[in-house]
Amino acid sequence: MATGRGGLGRRVGALGVRLVLAAAPIVAGTSDAGIGEGAAPRSVTGVVRAAASGAPLAGARVEIAVRRRGRAGAFERLGVASDDDGRFNVTPPTGASPIGLVARLDGYGAATRVLTKRSVVPVVVELRRGGALRVRLVAAETSPRGAVAAETVECARSDLALEAPLWIPLTNAAGGGVHTTELEPGAYAVVARAPGCVAEVLLDVAIAAGTAVERSLALRPQPPARKARCGAE
């Protein structure tokens, strides 16, 4: 479970984000899965399937993002695994409204869906063979440019980049400052932060099925008054 505050501007604007523009256009993804009407939270039920075959997918990690009422921007992510029939069921806590979900399974691209009050349940999430995104972090002041350790590298579909709960974390399993994930086809925004550095953003990174995209982000030190050593643990 993770907590935080919504809005890309609130999350990184105060850190002095420098926008790094990629060349690809924005590609809107699908959305509008929902939870039904009513003031009280309802269970979010659904099924995860393979888009190509329609077969249910067991063991998919499904995280439901919920926003707390009365706490501006506060959210939680509630995670479950799909069962042998690909089904999942999450009941939000009292006072929380589901706003979206992220579904992931090895071998498929991570899928993000918006939850609305007027759409139907169960939510059907179809996972597709995706493409790999690799983000290499380097320190702008080093020569030669060396990899740095980052606290967080996340991405979100370009059309959902203002919804903080729907950002997908990249992993640094191999070390060396390279963070990776697999995503469904589309365009994505990427944000990276490291201790003592200004947060950096990539916009409109195009991901296609069966491809691997690598981008580099040069992390600049914060202004002297706030500066720790950029890239330090």
RASULDA-V302200 format. One line per field, one symbol per residue. phi: phi as a letter, one per 40 degrees, with the letter a starting at -180 (. if undefined). A space follows every 50 residues. Layout:
phi: ???
This chain:
phi: .bbibcgdcccbcccgcbcbccccccbcccagcabgchcccbccbaabbc ccbgccbcgccbbccbbccgbdgcabbbbabccccgcaabbccdgbbcbi abbbadgbccbbbcbbcccbbccbbbcbcbbcbbbccbccccaccbcbcb cabbbaddcbccbdcccbccbbccgggbbbabbcdibbbbbbbbdgbccb bbbfccbbcgbbbbbbbcccccddcbcbccgcc
